[in-house]
Amino acid sequence: MIIEKLQPSKQTLANSWNSLCWEGGLRGYAKDVIFACEKAVSLIPDDGNIRDSRGLARALTGDTKGAIEDFEAYIEWIDDPQAKAKRQSWVKDLKAGKNPFTPEELLKLQSE
């Protein structure tokens, strides 16, 4: 059967898990989608976007140390100065014991 030959690539699978991770985190379901974040990272651990999504979910589920690690990996990976600055401010807040992910910030991220 042709269906049996349709094997998604590692990148396609990682992108799908990453989308679930990011969108679920932004919409208040971080605890429910953290497994998807882990699956995406396990498939492509050096992808900054995937680490960024898991960082969001980790921050929202109380794993501050893990979130900082993921955001720092993203900062090293990305060339965009605005994206880098935003994550640097998140890391600064997390290190200071503040939650940068207010309802307003999550809404803003949904519209980006």
N, C-alpha and C positions, 0 to 999 in steps of 0.2 A: 504494500500500500504506500501511496505517496506520503501520507501523514507520518509514517514511521521515519521517513527521510528528512522531515522538517525538524532538525535539531537546532534550537536557538544557540547562538554563540555565547561565549562567556560574557562578552561585553553587553549583549542584549539582555541576558539574565540579570547582570549586575545593574544595568540601567533601570530595569523594571523594579527590582528590589529597592533601589535607591529612590525612585519616584514614590513608592509606597512609604518609605521611611520619611522623606522630606514632607510630603503632603500630610501624612498622618500626624507627624510632629507639630506642624503648623496649625492643625485643626483640633488639637487637644487629645490626640490618641497616641502620644509618645510611648506610653507603657505597652500599648497593644501592638505597636509596629517595631519596637526595638529589635525583635528577631529579624525583621527584614533588613534593618541597618547592618546587623552582624553578618547576614548572608551576603549582602552587597560587598562589604569590606573583605570578607573571606575570599570572594571571587577576584577582586581587583584592589588589593590593599594600598597601592600607590596612587590611586585616583583621588585627587584633592576634593572633588565635588562629593564623592561618596563619603569621605572622611568628614566633610563639612556637615552633611546630613546627619551622620551618626553623632557628631558633636552636638547638634541641636537636640536630638533625642536624648542623648546622655545628660545634657544640662537640664532638660525638662523632667528627667526622671531622678534627679539628685546625684548623678555621677559627675560631680564637678571636676575631679582630677581627669577622668576620661575625656570629658568635654574639652578641657584645656588642651590635652594632648592632640585631640583631633583638630581643633581650630589652629593650633600651632603648625600641624602638618599642612593644613590648607594654606596658611599664610606663606609657608615656604614654597608651596606648589604654584600659587597663583601669581600672575604678573599684573593684574588689574589693581592699581593703587587704591581705588575706592573700596573694592571688596576686601583688600588687605587691611585697610584702616578700620573698616567695620568690625572685622574679626579681632583685630588688635584691641579694640575698645571692649568687645565681649570678654576677651581673655582678662583684660584689666579688671573689669567688673567681677568676673568669677573669682579671680584671685583675691579680690577685696571682700568676698562673701556676699556680693550683690547679684541678684538675678537680672540679667539684661533683657530677658524675654518677657516683657510686660505684655498685656493684651494688645496694647497699641503697636508695639514692635512686631508682634506676630501678625497682626493685620497688615502692617506695612510690608512684611516679607511675603505675605500671600499675594500682594498686588505687584510684586516685582517680576 
